[in-house]
Amino acid sequence: MLVNVNVENLALIDKEEVFFSEGLNIMTGETGAGKSIIIGSILIALGGKVPKDIVRDSSKSGFVELIFQIQNASTEEKLKEFGIFLDDEKTLIISRKIVNGRSVIKVNNETYTVTNLRKITELLIDIHGQHDHQSLLKESKQLEILDDFAGETVCDLKQKISLEYREYQAIKAELETYDLDDESRQREISFCQYEIDEIENAGLKVGEYEKLEHDYKKMSASKEIDELMRAIYYLIEEDEGAVSDRLSKAYGMSITASEHDEDLKDISESLGTLENICDDVKRSVRTYMDSTSYDEEECRQIEERLDLLNTLRQKYERERTDSDPVVNILNYLQKQQQTLDTLIHLEEKKEEILKQKAAAEKKLTTLSEKLSKERKKAAAVLAQNIENVLKGLNFLEAKFDIMFEEKRDFSSNGTDSVTFMITTNPGESLKPLDKVASGGELSRIMLGIKTIMASKDEIDTLIFDEIDTGISGKTAQMVAIRLKELSKVHQVICITHLPQIASMADTHFLIEKSANDNVTTTSIKPLNEEETIDELSRMLGGVTITDAVRQNAIELKKNNQMLLQ
């Protein structure tokens, strides 16, 4: 169950912490006090969309934290599938921090994505908002409710149908590729044959691209090196005023000079060393030039081959599944050869696919019929249960049924179309729910359905946000009793405007809005017995709370306690 909600710096909330109890938790307050902010904050923590400007003070981060106590062993096992392992106290903490429009989600201090968070929280809590009952009018929602009620047998059949339908869709998509007239077919054959011939005529070899690139780089470098070495040799030996000649003359002059002045002997020796070094360099350059050669024709051939391969890469390397581009081109060649074979034998291939399609349709028909049979069995029970629970919600003469219609086309959900049928007045025929029920009636019907589903549901916490819309009087009292009964097997958190419902609370919270120093904030606090009577009096009497109104509140609380004994 949901033990604690901690909200900071969101909308009108500065900092609030709420501790919920087991049973029925009721939240009340004046219109505009901020009740929706509490539910909105919970929704954000559960992975909901973060509204723009939800952060109260943009200079700080917004924060919401939910603490759950996991009481169901099955839920604990399912959480392990998401890598969540609980401590001995079975505590699960979900937090979401919002900074500059971005949020960080953590589950037991581990970071999670919004997608995974939503899958996790589906196991923990179910929220029914003010307008969610409108979804009950949708065929898809009605079928979902029926399937959830039907249980594992229907779930297993739906999974099998989903897999078969996926294969069926793939067969249909492939069949569409065979829908060609003869002219288009011949054009496709010619195109495929051209591409096949172009690739095959290239005589590709696996690994050659890398080798060609290596050889081309080496040969291109050889040409440049050869040109540089020739230029060096020219400067040293062949150029007018070559280095070797000048060093030789300079050395000769230094010898003559040193004969006249022994102090010049070191200079003369240094010049002699330079001449020797120059001669060594000259011989090394000459040796290198004589030992290497640049074959311009071979380099041209390699360059042309690389150009061809790069052209083929641009045209046919559609999928780069291998580091070797030749392998990717050859993979494309294989696909085109298969395509060509299919085009040449189009009618035979089409006939084969049509047989596969017929076989898939037969499987889907068999599975869909089994699914429909199981759904109809469950529908009879569900319809009777809904009819019974509606009588406890002041639909005393209501009749309820679930109508089936077979759709022409297959779907991943079978071939059933269901419609919830109802009449709320004696003598009237059953009609689709959207033709009969008002907003308030839909709200009660949804509550009735959730009550039925609760016995099959492992979710511990149910939240109802103003499910009392459009009801009053005796009906409100009956809805209150139903919520109280539901809270015996689930933790229920309910926002309400009706004193009949609020008086059933195990724990009653008051949500208030206040303004201090031109700053408006929303707060929430649990009420003691005396404060609960004060709040019920406000809900009963409005602005003026007389002694009579207060006595009515006391009587309402007392009568409801006696009613439930």
C-alpha positions in Angstrom: 0.0 0.0 0.0 1.0 3.7 -0.3 2.4 4.7 3.0 3.8 8.2 2.4 3.7 11.0 -0.1 6.3 13.7 0.1 5.9 16.8 -2.2 8.3 19.8 -2.4 8.1 22.9 -4.6 5.3 21.8 -6.9 2.5 24.2 -7.9 1.0 25.6 -4.7 2.8 23.2 -2.4 5.9 24.4 -0.7 6.6 21.3 1.3 4.1 18.7 2.4 4.3 15.2 3.7 1.3 12.9 4.0 1.1 9.5 5.8 -1.8 7.3 4.5 -3.3 4.5 6.5 -5.0 1.2 5.5 -8.7 1.2 4.7 -10.5 4.3 3.4 -8.5 7.6 3.3 -10.6 10.6 2.5 -9.4 14.0 1.3 -11.7 17.0 1.3 -11.4 20.8 1.0 -12.9 23.8 -0.5 -13.1 24.1 -4.3 -9.7 25.4 -5.5 -7.9 24.4 -2.4 -5.5 22.2 -4.4 -6.9 18.7 -4.1 -6.0 18.0 -7.7 -2.4 19.0 -7.0 -2.0 16.1 -4.6 -3.2 13.6 -7.2 -1.2 15.4 -9.9 1.9 15.1 -7.8 1.3 11.4 -7.3 0.7 11.0 -11.1 4.1 12.7 -11.8 5.8 10.3 -9.4 4.2 7.4 -11.2 5.7 8.5 -14.5 3.0 10.9 -15.7 3.7 14.0 -17.9 5.3 16.9 -16.1 3.2 20.0 -16.7 5.0 23.2 -17.8 5.7 25.6 -15.0 4.7 22.9 -12.4 7.9 23.8 -10.3 6.8 26.5 -7.8 10.3 28.2 -7.5 12.3 27.8 -10.7 15.5 28.4 -8.8 15.0 25.2 -6.9 14.2 21.7 -7.9 10.7 20.2 -7.7 10.4 16.8 -5.9 7.9 14.1 -5.2 8.4 10.9 -3.4 6.2 7.9 -2.8 6.9 5.2 -0.3 5.1 1.9 -0.7 4.9 -1.1 1.7 4.6 -4.2 -0.6 2.2 -6.7 1.1 1.7 -9.1 -1.9 4.2 -11.8 -2.6 3.2 -12.0 -6.2 3.9 -8.3 -6.7 7.3 -8.7 -5.1 8.1 -11.5 -7.6 7.0 -9.3 -10.5 9.2 -6.4 -9.2 12.2 -8.7 -9.4 11.7 -8.8 -13.2 12.6 -5.1 -13.2 15.7 -5.7 -11.1 13.9 -4.5 -7.9 14.7 -6.5 -4.8 13.0 -5.4 -1.5 14.6 -5.3 1.9 13.2 -7.1 4.9 10.7 -4.4 5.5 9.4 -4.7 1.9 9.7 -1.0 1.3 9.7 0.5 -2.2 10.6 4.2 -2.7 9.9 6.0 -5.9 11.1 9.6 -6.4 11.1 12.1 -9.2 13.3 15.2 -9.1 12.5 18.0 -11.7 15.1 20.5 -12.6 15.0 23.0 -15.6 12.3 20.9 -17.3 14.2 17.7 -16.9 13.5 14.9 -14.4 15.4 12.2 -12.7 13.5 9.1 -11.7 14.7 6.7 -9.0 13.3 3.5 -7.6 15.1 2.4 -4.4 17.9 4.8 -5.3 18.4 3.2 -8.8 17.7 5.4 -11.9 14.9 4.3 -14.2 13.3 5.5 -17.4 9.7 6.8 -17.5 8.7 3.8 -19.6 9.9 1.2 -17.1 8.6 3.3 -14.2 5.1 3.1 -15.7 5.3 -0.6 -16.0 6.4 -0.9 -12.4 3.7 1.4 -11.0 1.0 -0.5 -12.8 1.6 -3.2 -10.3 1.2 -0.9 -7.3 -1.6 1.6 -7.8 -4.7 2.3 -9.9 -5.9 5.9 -10.2 -9.5 6.7 -11.4 -9.7 10.4 -12.2 -12.7 12.7 -12.7 -13.0 12.0 -16.4 -11.8 8.4 -16.6 -15.3 7.0 -16.5 -15.7 8.4 -20.0 -13.3 5.7 -21.2 -16.0 3.2 -20.2 -17.9 4.3 -23.4 -15.1 3.0 -25.6 -15.4 -0.4 -27.1 -11.7 -1.1 -26.5 -12.1 -0.3 -22.7 -15.2 -2.5 -22.4 -13.3 -5.4 -24.1 -10.3 -4.8 -21.8 -12.5 -5.0 -18.7 -14.1 -8.2 -19.9 -10.7 -9.8 -20.6 -9.3 -8.7 -17.3 -12.3 -10.3 -15.6 -12.0 -13.5 -17.6 -8.5 -14.2 -16.4 -5.6 -16.4 -17.4 -7.3 -18.6 -20.0 -8.3 -15.5 -22.1 -4.9 -13.9 -21.5 -3.1 -17.0 -22.8 -5.3 -17.2 -25.9 -4.8 -13.5 -26.6 -1.0 -14.0 -26.5 -1.2 -16.8 -29.0 -3.5 -14.8 -31.3 -1.1 -11.8 -31.1 1.8 -14.0 -32.3 -0.2 -15.6 -35.0 -1.6 -12.2 -36.1 2.0 -10.8 -36.4 2.9 -13.7 -38.7 -0.3 -13.2 -40.7 0.5 -9.5 -41.2 4.0 -10.4 -42.4 2.5 -12.9 -44.9 0.0 -10.3 -46.2 2.8 -7.7 -46.6 4.9 -10.2 -48.6 1.8 -11.1 -50.7 1.4 -7.5 -51.7 4.9 -7.5 -53.2 3.7 -10.2 -55.7 0.9 -8.0 -57.0 2.6 -7.0 -60.3 1.3 -6.8 -63.8 3.4 -8.4 -66.5 4.9 -5.1 -67.7 6.0 -4.2 -64.2 7.3 -7.6 -63.6 9.5 -7.6 -66.7 10.7 -4.1 -65.7 11.7 -5.4 -62.3 13.4 -8.5 -63.7 15.5 -6.3 -66.1 16.5 -4.0 -63.2 17.4 -6.9 -60.9 19.4 -8.6 -63.7 21.3 -5.4 -64.4 22.3 -5.0 -60.8 23.3 -8.6 -60.5 25.4 -8.5 -63.7 27.1 -5.3 -62.6 28.2 -6.8 -59.3 29.1 -10.2 -60.7 31.1 -8.7 -63.6 33.2 -6.8 -61.0 34.6 -10.1 -59.8 34.6 -9.0 -56.1 36.8 -10.8 -53.6 36.3 -10.7 -49.9 39.1 -8.6 -48.2 40.3 -7.0 -51.4 39.0 -3.5 -50.5 41.2 -3.3 -47.5 44.3 -4.6 -49.4 43.7 -2.2 -52.3 43.5 0.7 -49.9 46.7 -0.4 -48.2 48.6 -0.9 -51.5 47.3 2.4 -52.9 48.4 4.4 -49.8 51.8 2.7 -49.9 52.3 3.3 -53.6 51.1 6.8 -53.4 53.6 7.5 -50.7 56.4 5.8 -52.7 55.8 8.1 -55.5 56.0 11.2 -53.2 59.1 9.8 -51.4 60.9 9.0 -54.7 60.3 12.6 -55.9 61.5 14.0 -52.6 64.7 11.8 -52.6 65.5 12.8 -56.2 65.1 16.4 -55.2 67.4 15.9 -52.2 70.0 14.2 -54.4 69.8 16.9 -56.9 70.5 19.6 -54.2 73.4 17.6 -52.8 75.1 16.4 -56.0 73.7 17.8 -59.3 72.5 21.3 -58.8 74.6 24.2 -59.8 76.5 25.0 -56.6 75.6 21.6 -55.1 76.1 21.2 -51.4 78.8 18.5 -51.8 80.9 20.7 -54.2 80.7 23.7 -52.0 81.6 21.7 -48.9 84.6 20.2 -50.8 85.8 23.7 -51.9 85.3 25.0 -48.4 87.2 22.1 -46.9 90.1 22.7 -49.3 90.2 26.4 -48.5 90.2 25.7 -44.7 93.2 23.4 -45.2 95.2 26.1 -46.9 94.1 28.6 -44.3 95.1 26.3 -41.4 98.6 25.9 -42.9 99.1 29.6 -42.2 97.3 29.6 -38.8 97.1 26.5 -36.7 94.1 28.1 -34.7 92.0 27.3 -37.8 92.8 23.6 -37.7 89.5 22.8 -35.7 87.4 24.6 -38.3 89.2 22.7 -41.0 88.5 19.4 -39.3 84.9 20.2 -38.7 84.5 21.0 -42.4 86.2 17.7 -43.2 83.6 15.9 -41.0 80.8 17.7 -42.8 82.1 16.7 -46.2 82.3 13.1 -45.0 78.7 13.3 -43.6 77.6 14.8 -46.9 79.2 12.0 -48.9 77.5 9.4 -46.6 74.1 11.0 -47.1 74.6 11.2 -50.8 75.5 7.5 -51.0 72.5 6.6 -48.8 70.1 8.6 -51.0 71.5 7.1 -54.1 71.2 3.6 -52.6 67.6 4.2 -51.6 66.8 5.5 -55.1 68.3 2.5 -56.8 66.6 0.0 -54.5 63.0 1.4 -54.9 60.8 2.0 -57.9 57.4 3.5 -58.5 55.2 1.7 -61.1 52.9 4.4 -62.3 50.8 1.9 -64.3 50.3 -0.4 -61.3 49.2 2.6 -59.2 46.7 3.6 -61.9 45.2 0.1 -62.0 44.8 0.1 -58.2 43.2 3.5 -58.3 40.8 2.5 -61.0 39.8 -0.7 -59.0 39.2 1.4 -55.9 37.0 3.8 -57.8 35.0 0.9 -59.1 34.5 -0.6 -55.6 33.6 2.8 -54.2 31.0 3.2 -57.0 29.5 -0.2 -56.1 29.5 0.7 -52.4 27.5 3.8 -53.1 24.9 1.8 -55.1 24.7 -1.5 -53.3 26.0 -1.2 -49.8 22.5 -0.8 -48.4 23.1 -2.5 -45.1 26.5 -2.3 -43.4 26.4 -5.5 -41.4 30.1 -6.2 -41.9 33.2 -4.1 -41.7 34.2 -5.4 -45.1 32.2 -3.4 -47.8 32.6 -6.3 -50.3 30.8 -8.6 -47.9 27.9 -6.1 -47.7 27.8 -5.7 -51.5 27.8 -9.5 -51.9 24.9 -9.8 -49.4 22.9 -7.4 -51.5 23.8 -9.4 -54.5 22.4 -12.5 -52.8 19.1 -10.7 -52.0 18.7 -9.5 -55.5 19.3 -13.0 -56.8 16.5 -14.2 -54.5 14.3 -11.4 -55.7 15.0 -12.2 -59.3 14.2 -15.9 -58.7 10.9 -14.8 -57.1 10.1 -12.5 -60.0 10.8 -15.3 -62.6 8.7 -17.8 -60.6 6.2 -15.2 -59.5 3.0 -17.2 -59.9 4.5 -20.3 -58.1 5.7 -18.1 -55.3 2.4 -16.3 -55.0 0.5 -19.6 -54.9 2.8 -20.7 -52.1 2.2 -17.5 -50.1 -1.5 -17.8 -50.6 -1.4 -21.2 -49.1 0.5 -19.8 -46.1 -2.1 -17.1 -45.8 -4.9 -19.6 -45.8 -3.2 -21.7 -43.2 -2.6 -18.6 -41.0 -6.3 -17.5 -41.4 -7.4 -21.0 -40.3 -5.2 -20.8 -37.2 -6.5 -17.4 -36.4 -10.1 -18.4 -36.9 -9.7 -21.4 -34.6 -8.0 -19.4 -31.9 -10.5 -16.5 -32.2 -13.4 -18.9 -31.9 -11.9 -20.3 -28.7 -11.3 -16.8 -27.4 -14.8 -15.7 -28.2 -16.2 -18.8 -26.4 -14.2 -18.1 -23.3 -15.2 -14.4 -23.4 -18.9 -15.2 -23.7 -18.7 -17.5 -20.7 -17.0 -14.8 -18.7 -19.3 -12.1 -20.0 -22.4 -13.9 -18.6 -20.9 -13.9 -15.2 -19.5 -10.4 -15.4 -22.9 -9.0 -16.6 -24.7 -10.6 -13.7 -22.1 -9.4 -11.2 -22.4 -5.8 -12.6 -26.2 -6.0 -12.5 -26.0 -7.1 -8.8 -23.5 -4.4 -7.8 -25.4 -1.7 -9.6 -28.4 -2.4 -7.4 -26.2 -1.6 -4.4 -25.4 1.7 -6.1 -29.1 2.8 -6.4 -29.7 1.3 -9.8 -32.6 -0.7 -8.3 -34.2 -1.7 -11.6 -31.1 -1.8 -13.8 -30.5 -4.6 -16.3 -27.1 -5.2 -17.7 -25.8 -7.4 -20.5 -22.7 -7.7 -22.8 -23.5 -7.9 -26.6 -21.0 -9.6 -29.0 -20.5 -8.9 -32.6 -18.0 -10.7 -34.9 -15.7 -8.4 -36.9 -14.9 -9.1 -40.5 -11.2 -8.7 -40.1 -8.7 -10.4 -37.8 -6.9 -8.4 -35.2 -4.3 -9.0 -32.6 -7.2 -9.1 -30.1 -9.4 -11.7 -31.9 -12.5 -11.0 -33.9 -14.9 -9.9 -31.1 -16.5 -6.6 -30.7 -18.3 -6.1 -27.4 -20.8 -3.5 -26.3 -22.0 -3.0 -22.7 -25.8 -2.8 -22.7 -27.9 -1.3 -20.0 -31.3 -0.1 -19.0 -31.9 1.7 -15.8 -35.7 1.9 -16.0 -38.2 -1.0 -16.0 -39.9 -1.7 -19.3 -37.2 -0.2 -21.4 -35.1 -2.3 -23.7 -31.3 -2.7 -23.3 -29.3 0.0 -25.1 -25.6 0.7 -25.5 -24.1 2.4 -22.5 -23.3 5.6 -24.3 -27.0 6.0 -25.3 -28.3 5.7 -21.8 -25.9 6.6 -19.0 -25.3 10.2 -17.8 -21.9 11.3 -16.4 -22.9 10.6 -12.8 -24.3 7.2 -13.8 -21.1 6.3 -15.6 -19.1 7.2 -12.6 -21.2 4.8 -10.4 -21.0 2.1 -13.0 -17.2 2.4 -13.2 -17.1 2.2 -9.4 -19.2 -0.9 -9.5 -16.9 -2.5 -12.1 -13.8 -1.6 -10.1 -15.4 -3.2 -7.0 -15.9 -6.4 -9.0 -12.5 -6.3 -10.4 -10.9 -5.6 -7.0 -11.5 -9.2 -5.9 -9.4 -10.4 -8.8 -6.9 -7.5 -8.7 -3.5 -7.7 -6.9 -3.1 -3.9 -6.9 -3.1 -2.8 -3.3 -3.9 0.9 -3.7 -6.9 2.4 -5.5 -7.3 6.2 -5.8 -10.6 7.8 -6.8 -10.5 11.5 -7.7 -14.0 12.9 -7.3 -15.8 9.7 -8.3 -18.9 11.3 -6.7 -19.5 13.6 -9.7 -23.2 14.1 -10.4 -24.6 12.2 -7.4 -26.3 13.1 -4.1 -28.7 11.9 -1.5 -29.4 8.2 -1.2 -27.2 7.4 -4.2 -24.2 9.2 -2.5 -24.9 7.0 0.7 -24.8 3.8 -1.4 -21.6 4.9 -3.2 -20.1 5.6 0.2 -21.0 2.1 1.5 -19.5 0.6 -1.7 -16.2 2.5 -1.2 -16.1 1.4 2.4 -16.6 -2.2 1.4 -13.9 -1.9 -1.2 -11.5 -0.5 1.4 -11.7 -3.7 3.4 -9.6 -5.5 0.7 -7.7 -2.6 -0.8 -6.3 0.6 0.5 -8.6 3.3 -1.0 -7.7 7.0 -1.3 -10.6 9.2 -2.3 -11.1 12.9 -3.0 -14.7 13.8 -2.5 -17.1 16.8 -2.1 -19.9 14.7 -0.4 -20.2 14.4 3.4 -21.9 11.0 3.0 -18.6 9.6 1.6 -16.3 11.7 3.8 -18.1 10.4 6.9 -17.0 6.8 6.1 -13.3 7.7 6.4 -10.9 5.7 8.4 -8.5 8.6 8.0 -9.7 12.0 7.0 -7.4 14.7 5.5 -8.2 18.3 5.0 -6.6 20.2 2.1 -6.5 24.0 2.6 -5.2 27.0 0.6 -3.8 30.0 2.5 -2.0 33.2 1.7 0.8 34.8 3.7 2.9 37.8 2.6 1.3 37.6 -0.8 2.4 34.0 -1.2 -0.3 31.3 -1.7 0.3 27.7 -0.5 -1.7 24.5 -0.2 -1.4 22.3 2.9 -2.8 18.9 3.9 -3.3 17.6 7.4 -4.9 14.6 9.0 -8.0 15.5 11.1 -8.8 14.2 14.6 -12.3 13.3 15.6 -13.3 16.8 16.6 -11.8 18.4 13.4 -13.5 15.7 11.3 -16.9 16.8 12.7 -16.0 20.4 11.9 -15.1 19.5 8.3 -18.3 17.4 7.8 -20.3 20.4 9.2 -18.7 22.7 6.6 -19.5 20.2 3.9 -23.1 19.9 5.1 -23.8 23.6 5.9 -21.5 25.7 3.7 -20.6 29.1 5.0 -22.8 29.2 8.1 -22.4 26.3 10.5 -25.2 26.2 13.0 -25.6 23.9 16.0 -28.1 21.9 14.0 -25.7 21.5 11.1 -23.0 20.3 13.5 -25.4 17.9 15.1 -26.3 16.6 11.6 -22.6 15.9 11.1 -22.3 14.0 14.3 -25.3 12.0 13.5 -24.1 11.2 10.0 -20.8 10.0 11.3 -22.4 7.9 14.0 -25.1 6.4 11.7 -22.5 5.3 9.2 -20.4 3.6 11.9 -23.5 1.8 13.0 -24.5 0.9 9.5 -21.1 -0.8 8.9 -21.2 -2.9 12.1 
